[in-house]
Amino acid sequence: MSLDSTEDKGAYAITQAEDDMFMRQTNPFNPKRIDFIMSAVQVGNDLSMEEKEQVDAFIKEYADVFACSIKEVLLIPGVTIDLNVPPYTMFTTSPRQRPLSPLQKTFMHKWV
């Protein structure tokens, strides 16, 4: 499995060869898919080796629950969201700048 890492460590570019692991509905326990899930889940150092093995076994047992991409997220039939926003409500379209911290001010005043 080769993931092309981008600048952001958490973001990956998925290649066509890896697209075959996104099969949550057809083959959720595919070894490639389970390896992808195992590489995406981070287990902390505060667990013992036995606990880490239990977490790994749990992930492998419930691999059908994990979605490897947004395409694999399943819709729940009949569920709707009602935000209860009055029709006359106006939202700001331009966000305001947050105040700078003292360190940020010092840094920015050198450049501005």
N, C-alpha and C positions, 0 to 999 in steps of 0.2 A: 504494500500500500504506500503510495507516494503522495504526500500532501505538499503542495507548493505553498510554503509559508510566505505571507506578506509582511509588511512592516509591523502590523499589529500581531502580537504573538497568538492571540486567540482567533484570528481570522485566517481562513484557508480557502484557496481556490480549488474547487473540486474538478477533477479531470473526468473525461468520458469513461476511462477505464474503471474509475471508482464509482461510477453511477450505478453499477450493478449491485452495490451493497445496500442501496436504498430500497429495500423490499420488505418493509414492515408488514404489509398486508399479505404478501405471497409467501415469503420464507423468512420469518422474523428471527430464526435461530441459525441463519447462515453464518459460518465461521468468520467470513470477512466482515460481516456486519457486527458480530460480537467483538471482534478485534478492534473495530473502529470505535465502538462504544467504550470498551475498556481503555483505549488510549485517550478518549475525551473526558472520562471521569477522573478527577483528581482526589486521591485519598491522602489525608493528612499524615504527618509523621507521629502524631500522638496515639496512633493505634499500634497494638502489638502485631507480630507477624500472623498469629492465629486470627486476630480480628480482621486483618487485611485479606486473608484467605477467605473468611466468611463473607466479606463485602464482594470479593471477586465471584464467589459462588452465587451470591444473591443476584448480582448483575447478570450472570450467565443464565440463571434460572428464569429471571423476569426480563429477558432481552426484548420480548414483544411489547413491553410497556414504553421503552425508550424510542424517541424519534430522532433520527440522525440528521434530518433536514426539515425545513418548514413544510415541504411537500408531504411528509409522513405524518403530520399532525392530523388526527382524525376529528371530524366535526361531530358534535353531539346533536342528533336530530331533535328538532322541536325547541331548542334553546335559543332564546332571544335576549338581547340586552336593551333595557330601557333606561336611558340616561336622565330622563326627566328634566331636560333643559328647556326653559320657556322659549317660545319662538321669537320673542323680541330681545333676547339676550345678545349683547354685542361683546365680542372678544377683541383684545388688542392684537393687532397683526404684526407689530414690531416689538420684539422683546427689549426690555430695558437692560442696560449694562449693570452688572452687579458691582457693588463697591469693591475697590481694590484693598488688599491687605497692606499693612505698612511695608512689608518687604517688596510687594509688587509695585507699590507707589515709588519706592526708592529706585527700583530697577527701571521702571518706565520713565521716570523723570530724567534719567541719564540719556534716554533716546529721544524724548519729545522736547 
